[in-house]
Amino acid sequence: MPRRIRMAVLAANAHGAPDFYLAFVAVTNEQYNIGDHYDLARAHAEDEGYQYPTIAFDQNDAAALALRQVHAFMNGETDET
Protein backbone atom coordinates (compact mmCIF):
# COMPACT_ATOMS: atom_id res chain seq x y z
CA MET A 1 0.00 0.00 0.00
CA PRO A 2 1.43 3.40 -0.95
CA ARG A 3 2.27 5.95 1.72
CA ARG A 4 2.45 9.71 1.38
CA ILE A 5 5.88 11.26 1.80
CA ARG A 6 6.44 14.98 2.37
CA MET A 7 8.95 16.27 -0.16
CA ALA A 8 10.74 19.54 -0.87
CA VAL A 9 12.55 20.30 -4.10
CA LEU A 10 15.07 23.12 -4.32
CA ALA A 11 15.11 24.44 -7.88
CA ALA A 12 14.90 27.52 -10.05
CA ASN A 13 11.34 28.74 -10.52
CA ALA A 14 9.90 29.95 -13.84
CA HIS A 15 11.59 33.34 -13.28
CA GLY A 16 14.98 31.73 -12.67
CA ALA A 17 15.01 32.55 -8.95
CA PRO A 18 15.90 29.90 -6.34
CA ASP A 19 12.74 28.49 -4.79
CA PHE A 20 11.26 25.50 -2.99
CA TYR A 21 8.55 23.30 -4.44
CA LEU A 22 6.62 21.41 -1.73
CA ALA A 23 4.59 18.29 -2.43
CA PHE A 24 3.43 14.91 -1.26
CA VAL A 25 4.32 11.83 -3.29
CA ALA A 26 2.77 8.39 -2.88
CA VAL A 27 5.18 5.45 -2.94
CA THR A 28 5.36 1.91 -1.67
CA ASN A 29 8.00 0.95 0.89
CA GLU A 30 10.02 -0.70 -1.87
CA GLN A 31 9.89 2.45 -4.01
CA TYR A 32 10.91 4.54 -1.01
CA ASN A 33 13.83 2.24 -0.25
CA ILE A 34 15.24 2.59 -3.77
CA GLY A 35 14.70 6.36 -3.85
CA ASP A 36 11.85 6.64 -6.35
CA HIS A 37 10.24 9.35 -4.20
CA TYR A 38 13.07 11.74 -5.14
CA ASP A 39 12.49 11.19 -8.84
CA LEU A 40 8.73 11.63 -8.44
CA ALA A 41 9.13 14.89 -6.52
CA ARG A 42 11.55 16.30 -9.11
CA ALA A 43 9.17 15.30 -11.93
CA HIS A 44 6.23 17.02 -10.20
CA ALA A 45 8.32 20.17 -9.72
CA GLU A 46 9.34 20.20 -13.38
CA ASP A 47 5.67 19.73 -14.38
CA GLU A 48 4.93 22.91 -12.38
CA GLY A 49 7.60 24.93 -14.21
CA TYR A 50 10.57 24.47 -11.89
CA GLN A 51 13.85 24.08 -13.70
CA TYR A 52 16.99 21.99 -13.52
CA PRO A 53 19.11 21.67 -11.48
CA THR A 54 16.81 20.25 -8.84
CA ILE A 55 17.57 18.73 -5.46
CA ALA A 56 14.83 16.77 -3.72
CA PHE A 57 14.66 15.72 -0.10
CA ASP A 58 12.10 14.22 2.24
CA GLN A 59 11.20 14.93 5.85
CA ASN A 60 13.76 12.39 7.07
CA ASP A 61 16.78 13.81 5.23
CA ALA A 62 19.38 16.01 6.90
CA ALA A 63 18.41 18.90 4.61
CA ALA A 64 14.90 18.94 6.07
CA LEU A 65 16.27 19.12 9.59
CA ALA A 66 18.69 21.89 8.58
CA LEU A 67 15.83 24.09 7.34
CA ARG A 68 15.10 25.12 10.93
CA GLN A 69 18.66 26.38 11.25
CA VAL A 70 18.44 28.13 7.90
CA HIS A 71 15.22 29.84 8.97
CA ALA A 72 16.77 31.07 12.23
CA PHE A 73 19.93 32.27 10.47
CA MET A 74 18.07 34.10 7.70
CA ASN A 75 15.83 35.82 10.26
CA GLY A 76 18.81 37.04 12.31
CA GLU A 77 17.95 34.81 15.24
CA THR A 78 21.51 33.43 15.32
CA ASP A 79 24.93 34.39 14.04
CA GLU A 80 26.08 30.78 13.93
CA THR A 81 26.63 28.99 10.67
N, CA, C and O atoms as a GROMACS GRO file, in nm:
protein
  324
    1MET      N    1   0.084  -0.118   0.000
    1MET     CA    2   0.000   0.000   0.000
    1MET      C    3   0.089   0.125   0.000
    1MET      O    4   0.181   0.135   0.081
    2PRO      N    5   0.062   0.218  -0.090
    2PRO     CA    6   0.143   0.340  -0.095
    2PRO      C    7   0.127   0.427   0.030
    2PRO      O    8   0.021   0.429   0.093
    3ARG      N    9   0.233   0.497   0.062
    3ARG     CA   10   0.227   0.595   0.172
    3ARG      C   11   0.267   0.731   0.116
    3ARG      O   12   0.341   0.742   0.019
    4ARG      N   13   0.216   0.834   0.182
    4ARG     CA   14   0.245   0.971   0.138
    4ARG      C   15   0.370   1.022   0.209
    4ARG      O   16   0.382   1.014   0.331
    5ILE      N   17   0.462   1.074   0.129
    5ILE     CA   18   0.588   1.126   0.180
    5ILE      C   19   0.592   1.276   0.153
    5ILE      O   20   0.564   1.320   0.041
    6ARG      N   21   0.626   1.354   0.255
    6ARG     CA   22   0.644   1.498   0.237
    6ARG      C   23   0.778   1.522   0.168
    6ARG      O   24   0.881   1.470   0.210
    7MET      N   25   0.774   1.602   0.061
    7MET     CA   26   0.895   1.628  -0.016
    7MET      C   27   0.914   1.778  -0.037
    7MET      O   28   0.817   1.854  -0.044
    8ALA      N   29   1.038   1.818  -0.047
    8ALA     CA   30   1.074   1.954  -0.087
    8ALA      C   31   1.175   1.941  -0.200
    8ALA      O   32   1.262   1.854  -0.199
    9VAL      N   33   1.161   2.028  -0.298
    9VAL     CA   34   1.255   2.030  -0.410
    9VAL      C   35   1.310   2.171  -0.420
    9VAL      O   36   1.234   2.267  -0.435
   10LEU      N   37   1.441   2.184  -0.412
   10LEU     CA   38   1.507   2.312  -0.432
   10LEU      C   39   1.540   2.322  -0.580
   10LEU      O   40   1.607   2.234  -0.635
   11ALA      N   41   1.494   2.429  -0.644
   11ALA     CA   42   1.511   2.444  -0.788
   11ALA      C   43   1.495   2.590  -0.826
   11ALA      O   44   1.461   2.674  -0.743
   12ALA      N   45   1.518   2.619  -0.952
   12ALA     CA   46   1.490   2.752  -1.005
   12ALA      C   47   1.344   2.755  -1.049
   12ALA      O   48   1.295   2.663  -1.115
   13ASN      N   49   1.273   2.863  -1.010
   13ASN     CA   50   1.134   2.874  -1.052
   13ASN      C   51   1.128   2.927  -1.196
   13ASN      O   52   1.231   2.943  -1.260
   14ALA      N   53   1.008   2.953  -1.245
   14ALA     CA   54   0.990   2.995  -1.384
   14ALA      C   55   1.059   3.128  -1.414
   14ALA      O   56   1.084   3.160  -1.530
   15HIS      N   57   1.090   3.206  -1.310
   15HIS     CA   58   1.159   3.334  -1.328
   15HIS      C   59   1.310   3.320  -1.310
   15HIS      O   60   1.383   3.419  -1.320
   16GLY      N   61   1.356   3.198  -1.284
   16GLY     CA   62   1.498   3.173  -1.267
   16GLY      C   63   1.550   3.196  -1.126
   16GLY      O   64   1.670   3.184  -1.101
   17ALA      N   65   1.461   3.230  -1.033
   17ALA     CA   66   1.501   3.256  -0.895
   17ALA      C   67   1.500   3.125  -0.815
   17ALA      O   68   1.418   3.037  -0.841
   18PRO      N   69   1.591   3.111  -0.717
   18PRO     CA   70   1.590   2.990  -0.634
   18PRO      C   71   1.461   2.984  -0.553
   18PRO      O   72   1.415   3.084  -0.500
   19ASP      N   73   1.404   2.864  -0.543
   19ASP     CA   74   1.274   2.849  -0.479
   19ASP      C   75   1.259   2.705  -0.430
   19ASP      O   76   1.335   2.616  -0.470
   20PHE      N   77   1.161   2.683  -0.344
   20PHE     CA   78   1.126   2.550  -0.299
   20PHE      C   79   0.991   2.511  -0.357
   20PHE      O   80   0.898   2.591  -0.358
   21TYR      N   81   0.982   2.390  -0.404
   21TYR     CA   82   0.855   2.330  -0.444
   21TYR      C   83   0.823   2.226  -0.337
   21TYR      O   84   0.907   2.141  -0.307
   22LEU      N   85   0.704   2.232  -0.280
   22LEU     CA   86   0.662   2.141  -0.173
   22LEU      C   87   0.550   2.052  -0.224
   22LEU      O   88   0.457   2.098  -0.290
   23ALA      N   89   0.560   1.923  -0.193
   23ALA     CA   90   0.459   1.829  -0.243
   23ALA      C   91   0.458   1.702  -0.160
   23ALA      O   92   0.551   1.673  -0.084
   24PHE      N   93   0.351   1.627  -0.174
   24PHE     CA   94   0.343   1.491  -0.126
   24PHE      C   95   0.362   1.399  -0.246
   24PHE      O   96   0.315   1.430  -0.355
   25VAL      N   97   0.428   1.288  -0.227
   25VAL     CA   98   0.432   1.183  -0.329
   25VAL      C   99   0.388   1.053  -0.262
   25VAL      O  100   0.413   1.032  -0.144
   26ALA      N  101   0.324   0.968  -0.339
   26ALA     CA  102   0.277   0.839  -0.288
   26ALA      C  103   0.367   0.729  -0.344
   26ALA      O  104   0.379   0.713  -0.465
   27VAL      N  105   0.429   0.654  -0.254
   27VAL     CA  106   0.518   0.545  -0.294
   27VAL      C  107   0.499   0.426  -0.200
   27VAL      O  108   0.456   0.440  -0.086
   28THR      N  109   0.533   0.310  -0.252
   28THR     CA  110   0.536   0.191  -0.167
   28THR      C  111   0.666   0.192  -0.086
   28THR      O  112   0.755   0.272  -0.114
   29ASN      N  113   0.676   0.106   0.012
   29ASN     CA  114   0.800   0.095   0.089
   29ASN      C  115   0.917   0.059   0.000
   29ASN      O  116   1.027   0.112   0.017
   30GLU      N  117   0.895  -0.030  -0.095
   30GLU     CA  118   1.002  -0.070  -0.187
   30GLU      C  119   1.047   0.049  -0.270
   30GLU      O  120   1.168   0.071  -0.286
   31GLN      N  121   0.953   0.126  -0.324
   31GLN     CA  122   0.989   0.245  -0.401
   31GLN      C  123   1.065   0.346  -0.316
   31GLN      O  124   1.161   0.408  -0.362
   32TYR      N  125   1.022   0.363  -0.192
   32TYR     CA  126   1.091   0.454  -0.101
   32TYR      C  127   1.234   0.407  -0.078
   32TYR      O  128   1.328   0.488  -0.081
   33ASN      N  129   1.251   0.278  -0.055
   33ASN     CA  130   1.383   0.224  -0.025
   33ASN      C  131   1.482   0.239  -0.140
   33ASN      O  132   1.603   0.248  -0.117
   34ILE      N  133   1.433   0.243  -0.263
   34ILE     CA  134   1.524   0.259  -0.377
   34ILE      C  135   1.531   0.405  -0.425
   34ILE      O  136   1.600   0.435  -0.522
   35GLY      N  137   1.459   0.494  -0.356
   35GLY     CA  138   1.470   0.636  -0.385
   35GLY      C  139   1.379   0.691  -0.493
   35GLY      O  140   1.400   0.803  -0.541
   36ASP      N  141   1.277   0.616  -0.532
   36ASP     CA  142   1.185   0.664  -0.635
   36ASP      C  143   1.113   0.793  -0.595
   36ASP      O  144   1.074   0.872  -0.681
   37HIS      N  145   1.096   0.815  -0.465
   37HIS     CA  146   1.024   0.935  -0.420
   37HIS      C  147   1.098   1.062  -0.461
   37HIS      O  148   1.035   1.165  -0.486
   38TYR      N  149   1.231   1.057  -0.469
   38TYR     CA  150   1.307   1.174  -0.514
   38TYR      C  151   1.278   1.205  -0.660
   38TYR      O  152   1.254   1.320  -0.698
   39ASP      N  153   1.278   1.100  -0.742
   39ASP     CA  154   1.249   1.119  -0.885
   39ASP      C  155   1.108   1.172  -0.906
   39ASP      O  156   1.086   1.259  -0.990
   40LEU      N  157   1.012   1.118  -0.831
   40LEU     CA  158   0.873   1.163  -0.844
   40LEU      C  159   0.859   1.310  -0.805
   40LEU      O  160   0.791   1.387  -0.874
   41ALA      N  161   0.922   1.350  -0.697
   41ALA     CA  162   0.913   1.489  -0.653
   41ALA      C  163   0.975   1.583  -0.755
   41ALA      O  164   0.918   1.688  -0.786
   42ARG      N  165   1.092   1.545  -0.809
   42ARG     CA  166   1.155   1.630  -0.911
   42ARG      C  167   1.068   1.639  -1.036
   42ARG      O  168   1.057   1.746  -1.096
   43ALA      N  169   1.004   1.529  -1.075
   43ALA     CA  170   0.917   1.530  -1.193
   43ALA      C  171   0.796   1.620  -1.170
   43ALA      O  172   0.758   1.696  -1.260
   44HIS      N  173   0.736   1.614  -1.051
   44HIS     CA  174   0.623   1.702  -1.020
   44HIS      C  175   0.665   1.848  -1.025
   44HIS      O  176   0.593   1.932  -1.078
   45ALA      N  177   0.782   1.879  -0.971
   45ALA     CA  178   0.832   2.017  -0.972
   45ALA      C  179   0.852   2.065  -1.115
   45ALA      O  180   0.812   2.176  -1.150
   46GLU      N  181   0.913   1.981  -1.198
   46GLU     CA  182   0.934   2.020  -1.338
   46GLU      C  183   0.802   2.039  -1.410
   46GLU      O  184   0.790   2.129  -1.493
   47ASP      N  185   0.701   1.957  -1.379
   47ASP     CA  186   0.567   1.973  -1.438
   47ASP      C  187   0.507   2.108  -1.401
   47ASP      O  188   0.426   2.162  -1.476
   48GLU      N  189   0.546   2.162  -1.285
   48GLU     CA  190   0.493   2.291  -1.238
   48GLU      C  191   0.580   2.409  -1.280
   48GLU      O  192   0.558   2.521  -1.236
   49GLY      N  193   0.680   2.384  -1.366
   49GLY     CA  194   0.760   2.493  -1.422
   49GLY      C  195   0.893   2.516  -1.352
   49GLY      O  196   0.965   2.610  -1.387
   50TYR      N  197   0.927   2.434  -1.254
   50TYR     CA  198   1.057   2.447  -1.189
   50TYR      C  199   1.163   2.385  -1.278
   50TYR      O  200   1.138   2.288  -1.350
   51GLN      N  201   1.283   2.443  -1.273
   51GLN     CA  202   1.385   2.408  -1.370
   51GLN      C  203   1.506   2.341  -1.306
   51GLN      O  204   1.535   2.359  -1.188
   52TYR      N  205   1.575   2.264  -1.388
   52TYR     CA  206   1.699   2.198  -1.352
   52TYR      C  207   1.805   2.304  -1.321
   52TYR      O  208   1.802   2.408  -1.387
   53PRO      N  209   1.894   2.287  -1.229
   53PRO     CA  210   1.911   2.167  -1.148
   53PRO      C  211   1.811   2.163  -1.033
   53PRO      O  212   1.771   2.266  -0.980
   54THR      N  213   1.774   2.045  -0.994
   54THR     CA  214   1.681   2.025  -0.884
   54THR      C  215   1.742   1.931  -0.781
   54THR      O  216   1.812   1.835  -0.816
   55ILE      N  217   1.715   1.959  -0.655
   55ILE     CA  218   1.757   1.873  -0.546
   55ILE      C  219   1.634   1.844  -0.462
   55ILE      O  220   1.570   1.936  -0.411
   56ALA      N  221   1.601   1.717  -0.448
   56ALA     CA  222   1.483   1.677  -0.372
   56ALA      C  223   1.525   1.613  -0.240
   56ALA      O  224   1.626   1.544  -0.232
   57PHE      N  225   1.444   1.638  -0.138
   57PHE     CA  226   1.466   1.572  -0.010
   57PHE      C  227   1.333   1.552   0.061
   57PHE      O  228   1.236   1.624   0.038
   58ASP      N  229   1.333   1.451   0.149
   58ASP     CA  230   1.210   1.422   0.224
   58ASP      C  231   1.226   1.465   0.369
   58ASP      O  232   1.331   1.516   0.408
   59GLN      N  233   1.122   1.444   0.446
   59GLN     CA  234   1.120   1.493   0.585
   59GLN      C  235   1.222   1.423   0.673
   59GLN      O  236   1.249   1.470   0.784
   60ASN      N  237   1.279   1.313   0.628
   60ASN     CA  238   1.376   1.239   0.707
   60ASN      C  239   1.521   1.272   0.672
   60ASN      O  240   1.612   1.228   0.742
   61ASP      N  241   1.543   1.348   0.567
   61ASP     CA  242   1.678   1.381   0.524
   61ASP      C  243   1.737   1.494   0.606
   61ASP      O  244   1.665   1.576   0.663
   62ALA      N  245   1.868   1.497   0.613
   62ALA     CA  246   1.938   1.601   0.690
   62ALA      C  247   1.901   1.741   0.642
   62ALA      O  248   1.894   1.834   0.723
   63ALA      N  249   1.877   1.759   0.514
   63ALA     CA  250   1.841   1.890   0.461
   63ALA      C  251   1.711   1.942   0.523
   63ALA      O  252   1.698   2.061   0.549
   64ALA      N  253   1.616   1.853   0.545
   64ALA     CA  254   1.490   1.894   0.607
   64ALA      C  255   1.513   1.942   0.749
   64ALA      O  256   1.455   2.042   0.792
   65LEU      N  257   1.597   1.872   0.822
   65LEU     CA  258   1.627   1.912   0.959
   65LEU      C  259   1.703   2.044   0.962
   65LEU      O  260   1.684   2.125   1.052
   66ALA      N  261   1.789   2.066   0.864
   66ALA     CA  262   1.869   2.189   0.858
   66ALA      C  263   1.785   2.312   0.825
   66ALA      O  264   1.828   2.425   0.850
   67LEU      N  265   1.666   2.294   0.769
   67LEU     CA  266   1.583   2.410   0.734
   67LEU      C  267   1.548   2.495   0.856
   67LEU      O  268   1.533   2.616   0.844
   68ARG      N  269   1.536   2.434   0.972
   68ARG     CA  270   1.510   2.512   1.093
   68ARG      C  271   1.627   2.606   1.121
   68ARG      O  272   1.607   2.722   1.157
   69GLN      N  273   1.748   2.555   1.104
   69GLN     CA  274   1.866   2.638   1.125
   69GLN      C  275   1.876   2.747   1.020
   69GLN      O  276   1.914   2.860   1.050
   70VAL      N  277   1.843   2.714   0.898
   70VAL     CA  278   1.844   2.813   0.790
   70VAL      C  279   1.744   2.924   0.821
   70VAL      O  280   1.775   3.042   0.806
   71HIS      N  281   1.625   2.886   0.864
   71HIS     CA  282   1.522   2.984   0.897
   71HIS      C  283   1.570   3.078   1.006
   71HIS      O  284   1.555   3.200   0.994
   72ALA      N  285   1.628   3.024   1.112
   72ALA     CA  286   1.677   3.107   1.223
   72ALA      C  287   1.789   3.199   1.176
   72ALA      O  288   1.792   3.317   1.212
   73PHE      N  289   1.881   3.147   1.097
   73PHE     CA  290   1.993   3.228   1.047
   73PHE      C  291   1.945   3.341   0.958
   73PHE      O  292   1.988   3.455   0.973
   74MET      N  293   1.856   3.311   0.866
   74MET     CA  294   1.807   3.410   0.770
   74MET      C  295   1.723   3.518   0.838
   74MET      O  296   1.711   3.629   0.787
   75ASN      N  297   1.664   3.485   0.952
   75ASN     CA  298   1.583   3.582   1.026
   75ASN      C  299   1.664   3.654   1.134
   75ASN      O  300   1.607   3.726   1.215
   76GLY      N  301   1.796   3.634   1.135
   76GLY     CA  302   1.881   3.704   1.231
   76GLY      C  303   1.869   3.654   1.374
   76GLY      O  304   1.909   3.723   1.468
   77GLU      N  305   1.814   3.535   1.390
   77GLU     CA  306   1.795   3.481   1.524
   77GLU      C  307   1.924   3.419   1.578
   77GLU      O  308   1.934   3.390   1.697
   78THR      N  309   2.021   3.399   1.490
   78THR     CA  310   2.151   3.343   1.532
   78THR      C  311   2.258   3.393   1.437
   78THR      O  312   2.232   3.424   1.321
   79ASP      N  313   2.378   3.402   1.488
   79ASP     CA  314   2.492   3.439   1.404
   79ASP      C  315   2.576   3.317   1.371
   79ASP      O  316   2.678   3.328   1.303
   80GLU      N  317   2.534   3.201   1.416
   80GLU     CA  318   2.608   3.078   1.393
   80GLU      C  319   2.581   3.027   1.254
   80GLU      O  320   2.472   3.044   1.199
   81THR      N  321   2.681   2.963   1.197
   81THR     CA  322   2.663   2.899   1.067
   81THR      C  323   2.689   2.752   1.078
   81THR      O  324   2.679   2.680   0.979
   0.00000   0.00000   0.00000
